[in-house]
Amino acid sequence: MPQNEAVLNPSDIDALLAGKVVPAPTSYASGPHAVRRKFYAALQEAFFEKHLADLSPNYDFVAVKVGNQSFNSDFRGFIFNDTNLGARLFGNYDNNQWQYNLAVFDLRERDTNSELNTFSRRGQVVAVANLYRQDFVWKGYTAQASVHASFDQSGTHYDTNGGIVRPAPLGTVRAHRVNSYYLGWAGDGHLGRWNLSHALYLATGRDYLNGLAGRPVNIAASLGALEVSYDRDWIRFKASVVHASGDRDATDGRATGFDSILDNTNFTGGPFSFYVRQGFNLAGTAVGVKQRFSLLPNLRTSKTQGQQNFVNPGLALAGLGADIELTPKVRGFLNANHVRFNSTHPIRAALLTNQVDREIGLDLSLGLQWRPLLTDNWIVTVGTGWLAPGRGYRDIYRRTLPEVAGFTGPNAGPAVDRFLHSGVLATTLTY
């Protein structure tokens, strides 16, 4: 039988059919198949804004903005934080004590590797209405009420690398619609030296054929997040908790694992946290445990190209941290988070195992932000994050256990790195 381990090109198949041996390269790492070179260009922001009217002598106004625009639907980016094509009516009232947004976005398809917008429709419409009230109950505290709706049409889509992203290749793979609705209350502000930031969301709707459940499911999920901090001289001490409900039965008709529309979360360490910053794959599948810059372990193929999935394990996170004003130009960030799944049944169902613990691990991060000009026109950010994997993480990524009879290779036993780490170096220029 001819050897086929080196079949990398269509022409190699002809050689095999002729009975020839295709020689394997000595190293795949240095070959052309291990390198991807791409050039990306996209129109990210281009919009028209019209001032419609002034409502008072205090410059309360109403305006409209149409085009590719950035929009964050809440304080911390929990539900929808994106740059996309849409129309937004916004303004303020009563000496700027009330602010409001009415927005509709027709999402664009994304390039897989750069996540930049293309000009093609994705087949998903998002509508958001929110209302802010400054000095609500207490001076310095701003409250927000919001309603979100997402209408994701059915269809099949492959990413630019040839992998299927809609529907997710998990369980029953069939095109389906997902309609979701969110009712939310959030707040951000201070009471003297105490600072408070919180969010509470209830999600409902229907997934017309969830692949992991193998049936239509009704959505009933929740998210709660709270950060309390205290200012003492040049240090702000922080404590935070996040609870995203998980699905305790992946095969019933209720989807109780919380998922966002398109989040980009700045919470519990933000861009420095390994857990928040990194996305990682659900071992042996083509879906992710979680996506980059997200808190939620939602088992989606992609945050930008995949569909929402409310049959997921949920999240329980508790963290401590500090923001330190080292000098007028330099600020430091320290964070430590204990991260767990709320339920592991969706993961166990996906991996066909009963051995997945809830413990994700301990997440540690350190960051510095430098403003050379003492303004926000030039900001340099550097930081690093570590994850000490817990038992649940090791259960997902463990190697063959028990050992396969007669197999003594390097993958024969459990082996997960003791520490995972990442780094960030970025500069932001604003004119």
HUTA-V28102 format. One record per residue. N is the residue number from 1. D_CENTER is the distance of its C-alpha to the mean C-alpha in whole Angstrom. Layout:
n: [N | N]
d_center: [D_CENTER | D_CENTER]
This chain:
n: [1 | 2 | 3 | 4 | 5 | 6 | 7 | 8 | 9 | 10 | 11 | 12 | 13 | 14 | 15 | 16 | 17 | 18 | 19 | 20 | 21 | 22 | 23 | 24 | 25 | 26 | 27 | 28 | 29 | 30 | 31 | 32 | 33 | 34 | 35 | 36 | 37 | 38 | 39 | 40 | 41 | 42 | 43 | 44 | 45 | 46 | 47 | 48 | 49 | 50 | 51 | 52 | 53 | 54 | 55 | 56 | 57 | 58 | 59 | 60 | 61 | 62 | 63 | 64 | 65 | 66 | 67 | 68 | 69 | 70 | 71 | 72 | 73 | 74 | 75 | 76 | 77 | 78 | 79 | 80 | 81 | 82 | 83 | 84 | 85 | 86 | 87 | 88 | 89 | 90 | 91 | 92 | 93 | 94 | 95 | 96 | 97 | 98 | 99 | 100 | 101 | 102 | 103 | 104 | 105 | 106 | 107 | 108 | 109 | 110 | 111 | 112 | 113 | 114 | 115 | 116 | 117 | 118 | 119 | 120 | 121 | 122 | 123 | 124 | 125 | 126 | 127 | 128 | 129 | 130 | 131 | 132 | 133 | 134 | 135 | 136 | 137 | 138 | 139 | 140 | 141 | 142 | 143 | 144 | 145 | 146 | 147 | 148 | 149 | 150 | 151 | 152 | 153 | 154 | 155 | 156 | 157 | 158 | 159 | 160 | 161 | 162 | 163 | 164 | 165 | 166 | 167 | 168 | 169 | 170 | 171 | 172 | 173 | 174 | 175 | 176 | 177 | 178 | 179 | 180 | 181 | 182 | 183 | 184 | 185 | 186 | 187 | 188 | 189 | 190 | 191 | 192 | 193 | 194 | 195 | 196 | 197 | 198 | 199 | 200 | 201 | 202 | 203 | 204 | 205 | 206 | 207 | 208 | 209 | 210 | 211 | 212 | 213 | 214 | 215 | 216 | 217 | 218 | 219 | 220 | 221 | 222 | 223 | 224 | 225 | 226 | 227 | 228 | 229 | 230 | 231 | 232 | 233 | 234 | 235 | 236 | 237 | 238 | 239 | 240 | 241 | 242 | 243 | 244 | 245 | 246 | 247 | 248 | 249 | 250 | 251 | 252 | 253 | 254 | 255 | 256 | 257 | 258 | 259 | 260 | 261 | 262 | 263 | 264 | 265 | 266 | 267 | 268 | 269 | 270 | 271 | 272 | 273 | 274 | 275 | 276 | 277 | 278 | 279 | 280 | 281 | 282 | 283 | 284 | 285 | 286 | 287 | 288 | 289 | 290 | 291 | 292 | 293 | 294 | 295 | 296 | 297 | 298 | 299 | 300 | 301 | 302 | 303 | 304 | 305 | 306 | 307 | 308 | 309 | 310 | 311 | 312 | 313 | 314 | 315 | 316 | 317 | 318 | 319 | 320 | 321 | 322 | 323 | 324 | 325 | 326 | 327 | 328 | 329 | 330 | 331 | 332 | 333 | 334 | 335 | 336 | 337 | 338 | 339 | 340 | 341 | 342 | 343 | 344 | 345 | 346 | 347 | 348 | 349 | 350 | 351 | 352 | 353 | 354 | 355 | 356 | 357 | 358 | 359 | 360 | 361 | 362 | 363 | 364 | 365 | 366 | 367 | 368 | 369 | 370 | 371 | 372 | 373 | 374 | 375 | 376 | 377 | 378 | 379 | 380 | 381 | 382 | 383 | 384 | 385 | 386 | 387 | 388 | 389 | 390 | 391 | 392 | 393 | 394 | 395 | 396 | 397 | 398 | 399 | 400 | 401 | 402 | 403 | 404 | 405 | 406 | 407 | 408 | 409 | 410 | 411 | 412 | 413 | 414 | 415 | 416 | 417 | 418 | 419 | 420 | 421 | 422 | 423 | 424 | 425 | 426 | 427 | 428 | 429 | 430 | 431]
d_center: [47 | 45 | 42 | 39 | 37 | 37 | 36 | 34 | 35 | 37 | 40 | 40 | 40 | 44 | 45 | 44 | 46 | 49 | 49 | 48 | 46 | 43 | 42 | 39 | 38 | 38 | 35 | 32 | 30 | 32 | 32 | 31 | 29 | 27 | 26 | 24 | 25 | 24 | 24 | 22 | 23 | 21 | 22 | 19 | 21 | 24 | 25 | 29 | 29 | 32 | 34 | 35 | 37 | 38 | 38 | 40 | 42 | 39 | 37 | 35 | 34 | 32 | 30 | 28 | 26 | 26 | 24 | 21 | 19 | 16 | 16 | 14 | 15 | 15 | 16 | 12 | 10 | 9 | 10 | 10 | 10 | 11 | 14 | 16 | 20 | 21 | 24 | 24 | 26 | 26 | 29 | 30 | 33 | 36 | 36 | 32 | 31 | 30 | 27 | 25 | 23 | 24 | 21 | 21 | 19 | 19 | 16 | 17 | 17 | 15 | 16 | 15 | 15 | 15 | 13 | 15 | 17 | 20 | 23 | 22 | 21 | 18 | 20 | 17 | 19 | 17 | 19 | 19 | 21 | 21 | 24 | 25 | 28 | 29 | 31 | 30 | 33 | 32 | 33 | 30 | 27 | 25 | 24 | 22 | 22 | 20 | 20 | 17 | 18 | 16 | 19 | 17 | 21 | 22 | 22 | 22 | 20 | 20 | 18 | 20 | 20 | 22 | 19 | 19 | 16 | 17 | 18 | 16 | 19 | 19 | 22 | 24 | 23 | 24 | 23 | 22 | 21 | 18 | 19 | 17 | 18 | 17 | 20 | 18 | 20 | 19 | 21 | 21 | 25 | 27 | 31 | 33 | 31 | 29 | 25 | 23 | 19 | 18 | 17 | 18 | 16 | 18 | 17 | 19 | 20 | 21 | 20 | 23 | 23 | 20 | 20 | 20 | 22 | 24 | 25 | 24 | 23 | 22 | 19 | 20 | 17 | 16 | 14 | 16 | 15 | 18 | 19 | 23 | 24 | 28 | 29 | 32 | 34 | 31 | 29 | 26 | 26 | 22 | 22 | 18 | 17 | 14 | 15 | 13 | 16 | 16 | 19 | 22 | 23 | 21 | 24 | 26 | 25 | 23 | 19 | 18 | 15 | 12 | 9 | 8 | 9 | 7 | 5 | 6 | 7 | 10 | 12 | 14 | 14 | 11 | 12 | 14 | 13 | 13 | 10 | 8 | 8 | 9 | 8 | 11 | 13 | 15 | 18 | 21 | 18 | 17 | 13 | 10 | 10 | 7 | 4 | 5 | 5 | 3 | 6 | 7 | 9 | 9 | 11 | 10 | 11 | 9 | 6 | 9 | 12 | 11 | 12 | 11 | 13 | 14 | 16 | 14 | 15 | 13 | 13 | 16 | 15 | 18 | 18 | 21 | 21 | 23 | 23 | 27 | 29 | 30 | 32 | 32 | 30 | 28 | 25 | 24 | 21 | 21 | 19 | 19 | 17 | 18 | 15 | 16 | 16 | 17 | 19 | 19 | 21 | 18 | 18 | 22 | 22 | 20 | 22 | 25 | 26 | 27 | 26 | 22 | 22 | 20 | 20 | 17 | 18 | 19 | 16 | 19 | 18 | 20 | 20 | 23 | 23 | 26 | 28 | 31 | 32 | 31 | 29 | 26 | 27 | 27 | 24 | 23 | 21 | 21 | 19 | 19 | 17 | 18 | 17 | 20 | 20 | 21 | 23 | 20 | 18 | 22 | 22 | 20 | 21 | 24 | 27 | 30 | 31 | 34 | 35 | 37 | 40 | 42 | 38 | 38 | 36 | 33 | 31 | 33 | 32 | 29 | 27 | 24 | 24 | 24 | 22 | 19 | 18 | 17 | 18 | 17 | 20 | 20 | 22 | 22 | 25 | 25 | 28]
